[in-house]
C-alpha cells in the first residue's frame, strides 16, 4: 500500500481489498461446480496455468521496490509511464 500516493491511499487499498475478497469468493463458489464438471486434475491445471501467467506478468511488468525509498519508487514508476 505504500506505493500509492497519500491522497488516494485509503481508497486504493479499500478497492484492492474489495477486489481480492470478491475474487476469492468467486473462486471458492465456483470451485466445486468446476471440479464436478471438469474433474479435479483439470481444475488444478487451470489454476497452474493462471499461476504461471501471473509469474510471467510480474516478471515483465512489476518493478522491484525492495530497498527503495518512496521517492525512488515514484521516479521508477514515472519512468515506466513515459
C-alpha positions as CSV (number, residue, x, y, z in Angstrom):
1,X,0.0,0.0,0.0
2,X,2.9,2.4,0.4
3,X,3.3,2.7,-3.3
4,X,0.0,4.7,-3.6
5,X,0.2,8.5,-3.1
6,X,-1.2,9.6,0.3
7,X,-4.2,11.4,-1.3
8,X,-5.5,8.1,-2.8
9,X,-4.0,5.5,-0.5
10,X,-7.1,4.7,1.6
11,X,-9.4,4.4,-1.4
12,X,-6.9,2.4,-3.4
13,X,-6.3,0.0,-0.5
14,X,-10.0,-0.4,0.0
15,X,-10.6,-1.1,-3.7
16,X,-7.8,-3.6,-3.8
17,X,-9.0,-5.4,-0.7
18,X,-12.6,-5.5,-2.1
19,X,-11.3,-6.9,-5.4
20,X,-9.2,-9.5,-3.5
21,X,-12.1,-10.7,-1.3
22,X,-14.5,-10.6,-4.2
23,X,-12.4,-12.7,-6.5
24,X,-11.6,-15.1,-3.6
25,X,-15.4,-15.5,-3.1
26,X,-15.9,-16.2,-6.8
27,X,-13.1,-18.8,-6.9
28,X,-14.4,-20.5,-3.8
29,X,-18.0,-20.5,-5.0
30,X,-17.2,-22.0,-8.4
31,X,-14.5,-24.5,-7.3
32,X,-16.9,-27.3,-6.5
33,X,-19.0,-26.8,-9.6
34,X,-15.9,-26.8,-11.8
35,X,-14.4,-29.8,-10.1
36,X,-17.6,-31.8,-10.7
37,X,-18.0,-30.8,-14.3
38,X,-14.3,-30.7,-15.4
39,X,-12.5,-33.0,-12.9
40,X,-10.0,-32.2,-10.2
41,X,-6.9,-32.5,-12.4
42,X,-8.3,-30.1,-15.0
43,X,-9.3,-27.5,-12.4
44,X,-5.9,-27.6,-10.7
45,X,-4.3,-27.5,-14.2
46,X,-6.3,-24.3,-14.9
47,X,-5.0,-22.9,-11.6
48,X,-1.5,-23.8,-12.6
49,X,-1.8,-22.0,-15.9
50,X,-3.1,-18.9,-14.3
51,X,-0.3,-19.0,-11.7
52,X,2.3,-19.4,-14.4
53,X,0.8,-16.5,-16.4
54,X,0.9,-14.4,-13.2
55,X,4.6,-15.1,-12.8
56,X,5.3,-14.0,-16.3
57,X,3.2,-10.9,-15.9
58,X,5.0,-9.9,-12.6
59,X,8.5,-10.5,-14.2
60,X,7.6,-8.4,-17.2
61,X,5.6,-5.5,-15.8
62,X,6.1,-5.1,-12.0
63,X,9.1,-3.1,-10.8
64,X,11.3,-4.3,-7.9
65,X,10.8,-2.0,-4.9
66,X,12.9,-3.7,-2.3
67,X,15.3,-1.3,-0.5
68,X,14.0,1.7,-2.4
69,X,12.7,4.9,-0.9
70,X,9.2,6.2,-1.8
71,X,10.8,8.9,-3.9
72,X,12.9,6.3,-5.8
73,X,9.8,4.2,-6.4
74,X,7.8,7.2,-7.7
75,X,10.7,8.0,-10.0
76,X,10.8,4.5,-11.4
77,X,7.0,4.5,-11.9
78,X,7.2,7.8,-13.7
79,X,9.9,6.4,-16.0
80,X,7.7,3.4,-16.8
81,X,4.7,5.6,-17.8
82,X,6.6,7.8,-20.2
